[in-house]
């Protein structure tokens, strides 16, 4: 009997029914996929402590905050590399995200740390889940369609005066 089976079932439920649905909704509506959300969360992890330390009296912690900020920017770059790999893989083989199974241990590990030891790791849990989602095929979002139609409506041409 597989001891991880109940954990995998719970993980698949969270991934398929919550995170994947959110990702599909936002990709259809505003054109932002799971990799955007992972990068955005990394940016938050980097910027929030930097801003708090910058405006507080903890100026001596500023070098640590800058180091942490640079580390998160490197992580954002790594997410960009993963994004290209996943999109190529999906385009070629029409399969799900190849990192879904690889990141299972990371998702479970971060979730256990979040639940029992360190609640601040919630954003890391979300990043691991967003990196495990499968993005939809490229297409125009509803927001982009609306902006394009608004642009067509507003870009009327002035009448050209008739020559005598």
LOPABA-726816 format. One line per 3 residues: number of its first residue (from 0); their letters; for each residue x, y, z of N, C-alpha, C, O. Coordinates in Angstrom, 2 decimals. Layout:
<recs>
NUM) a) X/Y/Z/X/Y/Z/X/Y/Z/X/Y/Z | ...
</recs>
This chain:
<recs>
0) xxx) 0.84/-1.19/0.00/0.00/0.00/0.00/0.88/1.25/0.00/1.87/1.34/0.74 | 0.52/2.18/-0.82/1.27/3.43/-0.94/0.88/4.38/0.19/-0.28/4.77/0.29 | 1.84/4.74/1.03/1.56/5.62/2.16/1.29/7.06/1.73/0.62/7.81/2.44
3) xxx) 1.79/7.44/0.57/1.59/8.80/0.09/0.29/8.97/-0.69/-0.04/10.09/-1.10 | -0.45/7.89/-0.90/-1.67/7.97/-1.72/-2.67/9.00/-1.18/-3.17/9.80/-1.97 | -3.01/9.03/0.13/-3.96/10.05/0.60/-3.42/11.47/0.44/-4.17/12.40/0.16
6) xxx) -2.10/11.62/0.62/-1.50/12.95/0.45/-1.55/13.35/-1.02/-1.85/14.50/-1.34 | -1.26/12.39/-1.92/-1.31/12.69/-3.36/-2.74/13.03/-3.80/-2.93/13.91/-4.64 | -3.73/12.34/-3.24/-5.13/12.62/-3.58/-5.49/14.04/-3.15/-6.12/14.79/-3.90
9) xxx) -5.10/14.41/-1.93/-5.37/15.77/-1.44/-4.63/16.81/-2.28/-5.19/17.86/-2.60 | -3.38/16.51/-2.62/-2.59/17.42/-3.44/-3.21/17.59/-4.82/-3.31/18.71/-5.32 | -3.62/16.49/-5.44/-4.27/16.57/-6.76/-5.58/17.35/-6.69/-5.90/18.11/-7.60
12) xxx) -6.33/17.18/-5.60/-7.58/17.93/-5.45/-7.30/19.43/-5.39/-7.96/20.21/-6.07 | -6.33/19.82/-4.56/-5.99/21.24/-4.44/-5.50/21.77/-5.78/-5.91/22.85/-6.22 | -4.62/21.02/-6.43/-4.03/21.47/-7.69/-5.08/21.57/-8.80/-5.14/22.58/-9.50
15) xxx) -5.90/20.53/-8.96/-6.86/20.50/-10.07/-8.10/21.35/-9.83/-8.57/22.02/-10.75 | -8.62/21.35/-8.62/-9.91/22.00/-8.36/-9.81/23.41/-7.85/-10.80/24.14/-7.88 | -8.65/23.83/-7.38/-8.52/25.20/-6.88/-7.53/25.99/-7.72/-7.90/26.96/-8.37
18) xxx) -6.27/25.57/-7.71/-5.22/26.34/-8.36/-5.37/26.33/-9.88/-5.28/27.38/-10.52 | -5.60/25.15/-10.47/-5.74/25.06/-11.92/-6.96/25.84/-12.40/-6.90/26.50/-13.44 | -8.07/25.78/-11.67/-9.27/26.54/-12.06/-9.02/28.04/-11.99/-9.44/28.78/-12.87
21) xxx) -8.34/28.48/-10.93/-8.00/29.91/-10.81/-7.12/30.33/-11.97/-7.35/31.38/-12.59 | -6.10/29.52/-12.28/-5.19/29.83/-13.38/-5.94/29.89/-14.70/-5.71/30.81/-15.49 | -6.82/28.94/-14.97/-7.59/28.94/-16.22/-8.48/30.17/-16.31/-8.58/30.80/-17.36
24) xxx) -9.12/30.52/-15.20/-10.00/31.69/-15.16/-9.22/32.96/-15.48/-9.63/33.76/-16.32 | -8.09/33.16/-14.78/-7.33/34.39/-15.01/-6.69/34.41/-16.39/-6.53/35.48/-16.98 | -6.31/33.25/-16.92/-5.72/33.25/-18.26/-6.77/33.59/-19.30/-6.48/34.31/-20.26
27) xxx) -7.99/33.09/-19.13/-9.05/33.42/-20.09/-9.48/34.88/-19.98/-9.72/35.54/-20.99 | -9.59/35.39/-18.75/-10.12/36.74/-18.54/-9.09/37.84/-18.78/-9.37/38.81/-19.49 | -7.89/37.69/-18.18/-6.91/38.78/-18.28/-5.61/38.37/-18.97/-4.72/39.21/-19.13
30) xxx) -5.49/37.11/-19.38/-4.32/36.68/-20.12/-3.10/36.37/-19.27/-1.99/36.28/-19.80 | -3.26/36.21/-17.96/-2.12/35.93/-17.08/-2.15/34.46/-16.68/-3.13/33.99/-16.10 | -1.06/33.73/-17.00/-1.03/32.30/-16.71/-0.36/32.01/-15.38/-0.01/32.93/-14.63
33) xxx) -0.18/30.74/-15.09/0.36/30.30/-13.79/1.78/30.81/-13.55/2.16/31.05/-12.41 | 2.55/30.98/-14.60/3.92/31.46/-14.43/3.95/32.93/-14.06/4.83/33.37/-13.32 | 2.99/33.70/-14.56/2.86/35.10/-14.13/2.60/35.16/-12.63/3.23/35.95/-11.92
36) xxx) 1.68/34.32/-12.15/1.34/34.35/-10.72/2.51/33.91/-9.87/2.72/34.46/-8.78 | 3.29/32.92/-10.32/4.47/32.49/-9.57/5.50/33.63/-9.50/6.08/33.88/-8.44 | 5.72/34.32/-10.63/6.66/35.45/-10.64/6.15/36.58/-9.76/6.94/37.22/-9.05
39) xxx) 4.86/36.85/-9.80/4.27/37.91/-9.00/4.46/37.62/-7.51/4.80/38.52/-6.74 | 4.24/36.37/-7.11/4.41/36.01/-5.70/5.88/36.11/-5.28/6.18/36.52/-4.16 | 6.81/35.74/-6.17/8.24/35.92/-5.88/8.56/37.39/-5.69/9.32/37.77/-4.80
42) xxx) 7.99/38.21/-6.54/8.20/39.66/-6.42/7.69/40.15/-5.07/8.35/40.96/-4.42 | 6.52/39.67/-4.64/6.00/40.07/-3.33/6.93/39.62/-2.21/7.21/40.38/-1.28 | 7.42/38.39/-2.30/8.34/37.89/-1.28/9.58/38.78/-1.19/10.09/39.03/-0.11
45) xxx) 10.04/39.25/-2.33/11.25/40.07/-2.36/10.98/41.50/-1.89/11.79/42.07/-1.17 | 9.87/42.07/-2.30/9.65/43.49/-2.08/9.06/43.84/-0.71/9.42/44.87/-0.14 | 8.20/43.02/-0.18/7.55/43.38/1.09/8.58/43.53/2.22/8.56/44.56/2.90
48) xxx) 9.47/42.56/2.45/10.47/42.79/3.51/11.39/43.96/3.20/11.79/44.70/4.11 | 11.74/44.15/1.93/12.61/45.26/1.54/11.96/46.59/1.89/12.62/47.47/2.44 | 10.69/46.75/1.59/9.97/47.99/1.89/9.84/48.18/3.40/10.06/49.27/3.91
51) xxx) 9.46/47.12/4.10/9.30/47.23/5.55/10.60/47.63/6.22/10.62/48.51/7.08 | 11.70/46.99/5.84/13.00/47.31/6.44/13.45/48.70/6.03/14.06/49.41/6.83 | 13.16/49.11/4.80/13.58/50.41/4.33/12.91/51.55/5.08/13.54/52.57/5.34
54) xxx) 11.65/51.40/5.42/10.92/52.49/6.09/10.95/52.36/7.61/10.54/53.29/8.31 | 11.43/51.25/8.14/11.46/51.08/9.59/12.83/51.50/10.14/13.69/51.99/9.41 | 12.99/51.29/11.41/14.25/51.65/12.05/15.27/50.51/11.99/16.29/50.56/12.67
57) xxx) 15.01/49.49/11.21/15.90/48.35/11.11/16.90/48.51/9.97/17.07/47.60/9.16 | 17.54/49.66/9.90/18.45/49.96/8.79/19.62/48.98/8.71/20.14/48.74/7.63 | 20.03/48.40/9.84/21.16/47.47/9.82/20.81/46.17/9.09/21.70/45.43/8.68
60) xxx) 19.51/45.90/8.93/19.08/44.69/8.22/18.93/44.93/6.72/18.59/44.00/5.99 | 19.18/46.13/6.27/19.01/46.46/4.85/19.90/45.62/3.93/19.40/45.17/2.90 | 21.18/45.37/4.24/21.98/44.50/3.33/21.40/43.10/3.19/21.43/42.53/2.10
63) xxx) 20.89/42.54/4.27/20.26/41.22/4.20/19.03/41.27/3.31/18.79/40.36/2.52 | 18.26/42.34/3.44/17.06/42.51/2.62/17.41/42.65/1.15/16.72/42.10/0.29 | 18.47/43.38/0.85/18.91/43.54/-0.55/19.37/42.19/-1.10/19.04/41.85/-2.24
66) xxx) 20.11/41.43/-0.31/20.54/40.10/-0.73/19.33/39.21/-1.01/19.29/38.51/-2.02 | 18.35/39.24/-0.12/17.13/38.45/-0.29/16.38/38.87/-1.55/15.85/38.03/-2.28 | 16.33/40.17/-1.79/15.66/40.71/-2.98/16.36/40.20/-4.24/15.70/39.78/-5.19
69) xxx) 17.69/40.22/-4.27/18.44/39.72/-5.43/18.23/38.22/-5.61/18.13/37.74/-6.74 | 18.16/37.49/-4.52/17.91/36.06/-4.59/16.54/35.77/-5.23/16.42/34.87/-6.05 | 15.53/36.54/-4.86/14.20/36.35/-5.43/14.17/36.74/-6.91/13.45/36.12/-7.70
72) xxx) 14.95/37.75/-7.30/15.02/38.11/-8.72/15.66/36.99/-9.53/15.26/36.73/-10.67 | 16.66/36.32/-8.96/17.26/35.15/-9.62/16.22/34.04/-9.75/16.14/33.37/-10.78 | 15.41/33.86/-8.70/14.35/32.84/-8.72/13.31/33.18/-9.79/12.79/32.28/-10.46
75) xxx) 12.99/34.46/-9.96/12.05/34.88/-11.01/12.63/34.53/-12.39/11.90/34.08/-13.26 | 13.93/34.72/-12.58/14.58/34.33/-13.83/14.50/32.83/-14.06/14.28/32.38/-15.18 | 14.67/32.05/-12.99/14.55/30.59/-13.11/13.13/30.19/-13.48/12.93/29.25/-14.25
78) xxx) 12.15/30.90/-12.96/10.75/30.62/-13.33/10.55/30.90/-14.82/9.81/30.17/-15.49 | 11.19/31.94/-15.33/11.11/32.23/-16.76/11.67/31.10/-17.61/11.11/30.76/-18.66 | 12.76/30.51/-17.16/13.34/29.36/-17.87/12.37/28.17/-17.82/12.12/27.53/-18.84
81) xxx) 11.83/27.88/-16.63/10.84/26.81/-16.50/9.64/27.05/-17.42/9.12/26.13/-18.04 | 9.22/28.31/-17.49/8.07/28.65/-18.33/8.33/28.29/-19.79/7.47/27.70/-20.45 | 9.50/28.64/-20.29/9.83/28.31/-21.69/9.87/26.80/-21.90/9.37/26.31/-22.91
84) xxx) 10.47/26.07/-20.96/10.55/24.61/-21.07/9.16/23.99/-21.11/8.86/23.15/-21.96 | 8.31/24.42/-20.17/6.95/23.86/-20.09/6.15/24.19/-21.33/5.47/23.31/-21.87 | 6.20/25.42/-21.80/5.41/25.80/-22.97/5.89/25.06/-24.23/5.07/24.69/-25.07
87) xxx) 7.20/24.85/-24.36/7.70/24.06/-25.49/7.23/22.61/-25.40/6.79/22.03/-26.39 | 7.33/22.05/-24.20/6.93/20.65/-23.98/5.45/20.45/-24.27/5.06/19.47/-24.91 | 4.63/21.38/-23.81/3.18/21.28/-24.02/2.85/21.46/-25.50/1.99/20.77/-26.04
90) xxx) 3.55/22.40/-26.15/3.29/22.64/-27.58/3.70/21.42/-28.42/3.01/21.09/-29.39 | 4.79/20.77/-28.07/5.27/19.63/-28.85/4.48/18.35/-28.60/4.13/17.64/-29.54 | 4.19/18.07/-27.34/3.58/16.78/-27.00/2.12/16.88/-26.57/1.46/15.86/-26.39
93) xxx) 1.61/18.09/-26.41/0.22/18.31/-25.99/-0.10/17.56/-24.69/-1.15/16.93/-24.56 | 0.81/17.65/-23.73/0.62/16.98/-22.45/0.51/18.00/-21.34/0.57/19.21/-21.58 | 0.35/17.51/-20.11/0.30/18.41/-18.97/1.71/18.87/-18.61/2.69/18.42/-19.19
96) xxx) 1.79/19.77/-17.65/3.05/20.32/-17.18/3.98/19.18/-16.73/3.62/18.42/-15.83 | 5.17/19.06/-17.34/6.07/17.96/-16.97/6.63/18.10/-15.56/7.14/17.12/-15.01 | 6.56/19.29/-14.96/7.08/19.49/-13.61/6.05/19.20/-12.53/6.34/19.33/-11.34
99) xxx) 4.85/18.82/-12.93/3.80/18.55/-11.94/4.22/17.45/-10.97/4.09/17.61/-9.75 | 4.73/16.35/-11.48/5.16/15.25/-10.62/6.46/15.56/-9.91/6.65/15.15/-8.77 | 7.36/16.28/-10.58/8.65/16.61/-9.96/8.47/17.51/-8.74/9.20/17.39/-7.76
102) xxx) 7.50/18.40/-8.80/7.30/19.36/-7.71/6.39/18.84/-6.61/6.07/19.58/-5.68 | 5.96/17.58/-6.70/5.08/17.01/-5.68/5.72/17.08/-4.29/5.08/17.51/-3.33 | 6.96/16.67/-4.18/7.65/16.67/-2.88/7.80/18.11/-2.38/7.64/18.36/-1.18
105) xxx) 8.12/19.05/-3.27/8.24/20.45/-2.85/6.91/20.99/-2.34/6.86/21.67/-1.31 | 5.83/20.67/-3.06/4.51/21.14/-2.61/4.17/20.58/-1.25/3.71/21.30/-0.36 | 4.38/19.28/-1.06/4.06/18.64/0.22/4.97/19.18/1.32/4.51/19.46/2.42
108) xxx) 6.26/19.31/1.02/7.20/19.83/2.02/6.85/21.23/2.48/6.80/21.50/3.68 | 6.59/22.14/1.51/6.22/23.50/1.88/4.89/23.54/2.62/4.70/24.34/3.53 | 3.95/22.66/2.24/2.66/22.63/2.92/2.82/22.17/4.37/2.21/22.74/5.26
111) xxx) 3.64/21.16/4.60/3.87/20.69/5.98/4.55/21.77/6.80/4.17/22.02/7.95 | 5.55/22.43/6.22/6.22/23.53/6.93/5.22/24.64/7.24/5.22/25.19/8.34 | 4.37/24.96/6.25/3.37/26.00/6.45/2.39/25.63/7.56/2.10/26.45/8.43
114) xxx) 1.89/24.42/7.53/0.86/24.02/8.49/1.38/23.86/9.91/0.70/24.23/10.87 | 2.58/23.32/10.06/3.04/22.95/11.40/4.14/23.82/11.99/4.25/23.92/13.21 | 4.95/24.45/11.15/6.12/25.10/11.71/6.19/26.61/11.44/6.41/27.39/12.37
117) xxx) 6.01/27.00/10.19/6.33/28.37/9.82/5.25/28.90/8.88/5.33/28.68/7.67 | 4.24/29.60/9.42/3.11/30.05/8.59/3.50/31.03/7.48/2.73/31.24/6.55 | 4.68/31.62/7.58/5.10/32.59/6.55/5.42/31.93/5.22/5.62/32.63/4.23
120) xxx) 5.48/30.62/5.17/5.82/29.93/3.92/4.62/29.75/3.00/4.73/29.06/1.99 | 3.48/30.34/3.32/2.27/30.19/2.49/2.54/30.61/1.05/2.08/29.96/0.12 | 3.26/31.70/0.87/3.54/32.18/-0.50/4.39/31.16/-1.25/4.20/30.95/-2.44
123) xxx) 5.34/30.51/-0.55/6.15/29.48/-1.21/5.29/28.28/-1.61/5.52/27.67/-2.65 | 4.31/27.94/-0.77/3.36/26.86/-1.11/2.63/27.23/-2.39/2.50/26.40/-3.30 | 2.16/28.46/-2.47/1.42/28.90/-3.66/2.31/28.91/-4.91/1.86/28.54/-5.99
126) xxx) 3.56/29.33/-4.76/4.47/29.32/-5.90/4.66/27.89/-6.41/4.62/27.65/-7.61 | 4.86/26.95/-5.50/5.03/25.54/-5.91/3.79/25.03/-6.62/3.90/24.29/-7.60 | 2.61/25.42/-6.15/1.38/24.99/-6.82/1.22/25.65/-8.18/0.84/24.99/-9.14
129) xxx) 1.51/26.96/-8.28/1.38/27.63/-9.58/2.38/27.08/-10.59/2.06/26.99/-11.78 | 3.58/26.70/-10.15/4.55/26.12/-11.08/4.13/24.73/-11.55/4.65/24.23/-12.54 | 3.20/24.10/-10.84/2.73/22.76/-11.20/1.52/22.79/-12.12/1.12/21.76/-12.65
132) xxx) 0.92/23.96/-12.31/-0.25/24.08/-13.18/0.14/23.94/-14.64/1.29/24.16/-15.02 | -0.83/23.56/-15.45/-0.64/23.49/-16.89/-1.32/24.69/-17.53/-2.54/24.82/-17.42 | -0.56/25.58/-18.19/-1.19/26.74/-18.81/-2.06/26.34/-20.00/-1.81/25.32/-20.65
135) xxx) -3.06/27.14/-20.27/-3.90/26.93/-21.44/-3.12/27.28/-22.69/-2.11/27.98/-22.62 | -3.57/26.78/-23.86/-2.90/27.19/-25.10/-3.00/28.71/-25.28/-3.95/29.33/-24.80 | -2.04/29.31/-25.97/-2.09/30.76/-26.14/-3.35/31.19/-26.86/-3.82/30.52/-27.78
138) xxx) -3.89/32.28/-26.43/-5.09/32.84/-27.03/-5.34/34.22/-26.50/-4.68/34.67/-25.55 | -6.28/34.89/-27.10/-6.59/36.26/-26.70/-7.54/36.24/-25.51/-8.56/35.56/-25.53 | -7.20/36.99/-24.47/-8.05/37.06/-23.28/-9.26/37.96/-23.55/-9.27/38.72/-24.52
141) xxx) -10.25/37.86/-22.70/-11.44/38.69/-22.85/-11.10/40.16/-22.67/-11.65/41.02/-23.35 | -10.18/40.45/-21.74/-9.77/41.84/-21.53/-9.09/42.39/-22.79/-9.33/43.53/-23.17 | -8.24/41.59/-23.43/-7.56/42.02/-24.65/-8.56/42.23/-25.78/-8.45/43.19/-26.54
144) xxx) -9.54/41.32/-25.91/-10.57/41.49/-26.94/-11.33/42.79/-26.72/-11.61/43.53/-27.66 | -11.67/43.06/-25.46/-12.41/44.27/-25.14/-11.57/45.51/-25.46/-12.09/46.47/-26.03 | -10.28/45.50/-25.10/-9.42/46.64/-25.39/-9.24/46.83/-26.90/-9.22/47.97/-27.37
147) xxx) -9.11/45.74/-27.64/-8.98/45.86/-29.09/-10.24/46.43/-29.73/-10.15/47.26/-30.63 | -11.42/45.99/-29.26/-12.65/46.53/-29.81/-12.82/48.00/-29.43/-13.31/48.80/-30.23 | -12.42/48.36/-28.22/-12.48/49.76/-27.80/-11.52/50.60/-28.64/-11.85/51.73/-29.00
150) xxx) -10.35/50.05/-28.94/-9.38/50.76/-29.77/-9.93/51.00/-31.18/-9.74/52.08/-31.75 | -10.64/49.99/-31.73/-11.24/50.15/-33.06/-12.32/51.23/-33.04/-12.43/52.04/-33.96 | -13.11/51.22/-31.98/-14.19/52.21/-31.87/-13.62/53.62/-31.75/-14.13/54.54/-32.38
153) xxx) -12.58/53.78/-30.95/-12.02/55.10/-30.70/-11.07/55.58/-31.79/-10.71/56.76/-31.81 | -10.65/54.71/-32.69/-9.70/55.11/-33.71/-10.40/55.41/-35.04/-10.03/54.90/-36.09 | -11.42/56.25/-34.96/-12.09/56.65/-36.19/-11.23/57.69/-36.90/-10.46/58.41/-36.27
156) xxx) -11.37/57.74/-38.19/-10.55/58.65/-38.96/-11.38/59.88/-39.31/-12.56/59.79/-39.65 | -10.74/61.01/-39.22/-11.40/62.27/-39.54/-11.65/62.31/-41.06/-10.85/61.80/-41.84 | -12.75/62.91/-41.45/-13.01/62.98/-42.89/-11.96/63.82/-43.60/-11.50/64.83/-43.08
159) xxx) -11.60/63.39/-44.80/-10.61/64.10/-45.60/-11.37/65.18/-46.38/-12.37/64.88/-47.02 | -10.89/66.43/-46.32/-11.59/67.49/-47.05/-11.52/67.24/-48.57/-10.50/66.81/-49.11 | -12.61/67.53/-49.22/-12.68/67.33/-50.67/-11.86/68.40/-51.38/-11.84/69.56/-50.97
162) xx) -11.20/67.98/-52.44/-10.39/68.94/-53.22/-11.30/69.64/-54.22/-12.23/69.05/-54.77 | -11.00/70.93/-54.44/-11.82/71.72/-55.40/-11.29/71.64/-56.77/-11.85/72.24/-57.69
</recs>
